[in-house]
Amino acid sequence: MKEYNWGMLGTGWIAHEMGEALNAVNGEIYAVCDTTLEGAEKYAKEFGVKKAYGSADEMIADENVDIVYIATPHSLHYRFLLQAVKAGKHVFCEKSITVNSRQLEECVAIAQEKGLVICDGVTLLHMPLYKKLKEIVESGVIGDVKMVQVKKDSSKFASTQEQRKRQSLTQKTDTQKKSQQENPIRHYSTKYRIWKHTSPTEPEVTTFRLSVT
């Protein structure tokens, strides 16, 4: 199986999480680019990256880079996405992938013509929570769904201060406290309100919550 070389465009916190994820599965991070060469070199040292660039143009032009990972501010996504696919690179871009559909359609057309893959970093559809919801809706057990209202709460990125505040709201055993301190919170809870078509004026509403930790 071919091994693909990743080029990391951006070195912020989310690029650090991506670097950790790639290294965990033996992904090859070949190059990294930051707004300064010093920033790129620091990231390269931390994650064992071979090439460090202070220029996005140079990194994207590197023939050894197969996939460009874009972790820049949203306003720059389209520019680098378009540049990468024109250079024949696959792209994994953080959300939102572009600021409007026209920009994305332009990039997708070029990618299709060149046989490239474009993917955005929306993880929700791959979470157990949403897979379970899909099963429920497709089973028909709640009837003919016409509309879904979602209020999502994720403490995945809760700060240490927020975690402490939540801990103070409920009493925990010493074992629970130790476990929570050693392991970052990874709890997802979503409340759904689903309208079933019963009559045009009086729809039947079902509200339920799914949680996955």
C-alpha positions as CSV (number, residue, x, y, z in Angstrom):
1,M,0.0,0.0,0.0
2,K,1.3,3.4,-0.9
3,E,2.4,5.6,1.9
4,Y,1.3,9.3,1.5
5,N,3.4,12.2,2.7
6,W,1.5,14.9,4.5
7,G,2.2,18.6,4.4
8,M,0.9,20.5,7.4
9,L,-0.2,24.0,6.5
10,G,-0.5,25.8,9.9
11,T,0.9,25.0,13.3
12,G,-1.9,26.0,15.7
13,W,-3.5,23.9,18.4
14,I,-5.6,21.9,16.0
15,A,-2.6,21.2,13.8
16,H,-0.9,19.8,16.9
17,E,-3.9,17.5,17.5
18,M,-3.7,16.4,13.9
19,G,0.0,15.8,14.2
20,E,-0.5,13.6,17.3
21,A,-3.2,11.7,15.5
22,L,-1.1,11.0,12.4
23,N,1.9,10.0,14.5
24,A,-0.3,7.6,16.4
25,V,-1.2,5.7,13.3
26,N,2.3,5.9,11.7
27,G,1.3,8.6,9.3
28,E,4.2,10.2,7.5
29,I,4.3,14.0,8.2
30,Y,6.8,15.0,5.6
31,A,6.6,18.8,5.7
32,V,5.2,21.7,7.7
33,C,4.7,25.3,7.0
34,D,4.1,28.2,9.3
35,T,4.0,32.0,8.9
36,T,7.6,32.0,10.1
37,L,10.3,29.4,9.4
38,E,11.1,29.4,13.1
39,G,7.5,28.3,13.9
40,A,7.7,25.6,11.3
41,E,11.0,24.3,12.6
42,K,9.6,24.2,16.2
43,Y,6.7,22.1,15.0
44,A,9.0,19.9,12.9
45,K,11.2,19.1,15.9
46,E,8.2,18.2,18.1
47,F,6.6,15.8,15.5
48,G,9.6,14.5,13.7
49,V,8.8,16.3,10.4
50,K,11.5,16.2,7.7
51,K,11.0,19.5,6.0
52,A,10.1,22.9,7.4
53,Y,8.9,25.8,5.3
54,G,8.2,29.5,6.0
55,S,6.3,29.7,2.7
56,A,3.1,28.0,1.7
57,D,3.9,28.3,-2.0
58,E,7.2,26.4,-1.5
59,M,5.6,23.6,0.6
60,I,2.7,23.1,-1.8
61,A,5.1,23.0,-4.7
62,D,7.2,20.3,-3.1
63,E,6.8,17.2,-5.3
64,N,7.2,14.9,-2.3
65,V,4.0,16.2,-0.6
66,D,1.0,14.1,-1.5
67,I,-1.6,15.5,0.9
68,V,-1.9,19.1,2.1
69,Y,-3.6,19.5,5.5
70,I,-5.0,23.0,5.9
71,A,-5.3,24.4,9.4
72,T,-5.2,28.1,8.7
73,P,-7.9,30.8,9.4
74,H,-11.1,30.2,7.4
75,S,-10.5,33.2,5.2
76,L,-7.4,31.5,3.7
77,H,-8.9,28.0,3.2
78,Y,-10.1,28.7,-0.4
79,R,-6.8,30.2,-1.5
80,F,-4.7,27.2,-0.3
81,L,-7.3,24.6,-1.2
82,L,-7.4,25.9,-4.8
83,Q,-3.6,26.2,-5.0
84,A,-3.2,22.6,-3.7
85,V,-5.5,20.9,-6.1
86,K,-4.1,22.8,-9.0
87,A,-0.7,21.5,-7.9
88,G,-2.1,17.9,-7.9
89,K,-2.3,17.5,-4.2
90,H,-5.0,15.7,-2.2
91,V,-6.4,18.0,0.5
92,F,-7.7,17.5,4.1
93,C,-9.1,20.9,5.2
94,E,-10.4,22.0,8.6
95,K,-13.9,23.3,8.8
96,S,-15.4,25.3,7.4
97,I,-13.7,24.1,4.2
98,T,-14.6,27.3,2.3
99,V,-16.7,30.4,3.1
100,N,-19.3,29.7,0.4
101,S,-20.4,26.9,-2.0
102,R,-19.1,28.6,-5.1
103,Q,-15.5,28.4,-3.8
104,L,-15.9,24.7,-2.9
105,E,-17.6,23.8,-6.2
106,E,-14.7,25.3,-8.1
107,C,-12.1,23.3,-6.1
108,V,-14.1,20.1,-6.4
109,A,-14.4,20.4,-10.2
110,I,-10.6,20.7,-10.5
111,A,-10.1,17.8,-8.0
112,Q,-12.5,15.5,-10.0
113,E,-10.7,16.4,-13.2
114,K,-7.3,15.4,-11.7
115,G,-8.6,12.4,-9.7
116,L,-7.9,14.0,-6.3
117,V,-9.6,13.7,-3.0
118,I,-10.9,16.7,-1.0
119,C,-12.1,16.1,2.6
120,D,-13.1,18.5,5.3
121,G,-12.6,17.9,9.0
122,V,-16.2,17.4,10.1
123,T,-16.0,14.5,12.6
124,L,-19.6,14.5,13.7
125,L,-20.9,12.1,11.1
126,H,-18.3,9.5,12.3
127,M,-19.2,9.7,16.0
128,P,-21.1,6.8,17.6
129,L,-23.8,9.3,18.7
130,Y,-24.7,10.2,15.2
131,K,-24.5,6.7,13.9
132,K,-27.0,5.7,16.5
133,L,-29.3,8.5,15.6
134,K,-29.1,7.5,11.9
135,E,-30.1,4.0,12.9
136,I,-33.1,5.3,14.9
137,V,-34.4,7.5,12.0
138,E,-33.9,4.8,9.3
139,S,-35.6,2.1,11.4
140,G,-38.9,4.1,11.3
141,V,-39.6,3.4,15.0
142,I,-40.4,7.1,15.6
143,G,-42.4,7.5,12.4
144,D,-41.9,9.7,9.3
145,V,-39.4,12.4,10.3
146,K,-40.0,15.8,8.9
147,M,-37.6,18.0,10.8
148,V,-34.8,17.6,13.4
149,Q,-33.9,20.3,15.9
150,V,-30.5,19.7,17.5
151,K,-28.8,21.3,20.5
152,K,-25.3,19.9,20.8
153,D,-23.2,20.1,23.9
154,S,-19.6,18.9,23.7
155,S,-17.1,19.2,26.5
156,K,-14.3,17.7,24.3
157,F,-12.4,21.0,24.4
158,A,-13.4,22.1,27.8
159,S,-10.7,24.1,29.5
160,T,-9.2,23.1,32.8
161,Q,-11.1,25.9,34.5
162,E,-14.4,24.7,33.0
163,Q,-13.7,21.1,34.1
164,R,-13.1,22.2,37.6
165,K,-16.3,24.2,37.6
166,R,-18.3,21.1,36.5
167,Q,-16.6,19.0,39.1
168,S,-17.7,21.4,41.8
169,L,-21.4,21.0,40.8
170,T,-21.5,17.3,41.6
171,Q,-20.0,15.2,44.3
172,K,-17.5,12.6,43.1
173,T,-15.6,9.8,44.9
174,D,-11.9,10.0,45.2
175,T,-11.5,7.4,42.4
176,Q,-13.8,9.4,40.0
177,K,-11.9,12.6,40.7
178,K,-8.5,10.9,40.1
179,S,-9.8,9.4,36.8
180,Q,-11.2,12.7,35.6
181,Q,-7.9,14.5,36.3
182,E,-5.9,11.8,34.5
183,N,-8.2,11.6,31.5
184,P,-9.5,14.6,29.5
185,I,-13.3,14.8,29.3
186,R,-14.6,13.2,26.1
187,H,-18.3,13.4,26.6
188,Y,-20.9,14.1,23.9
189,S,-24.5,14.8,24.6
190,T,-27.1,15.8,22.1
191,K,-30.8,16.7,22.7
192,Y,-33.1,16.0,19.8
193,R,-36.6,17.2,19.1
194,I,-38.1,15.3,16.2
195,W,-41.3,16.2,14.5
196,K,-43.4,13.4,13.1
197,H,-46.0,14.1,10.4
198,T,-49.4,13.5,12.0
199,S,-51.4,16.5,10.8
200,P,-50.5,19.8,9.2
201,T,-51.4,21.8,12.2
202,E,-50.6,19.5,15.1
203,P,-47.4,17.5,14.6
204,E,-46.4,15.0,17.2
205,V,-43.1,16.0,18.8
206,T,-40.7,13.5,20.4
207,T,-37.8,14.8,22.5
208,F,-34.9,12.6,23.6
209,R,-31.2,12.8,24.5
210,L,-28.4,10.6,23.4
211,S,-25.1,10.6,25.2
212,V,-21.8,8.9,24.5
213,T,-18.7,9.1,26.7
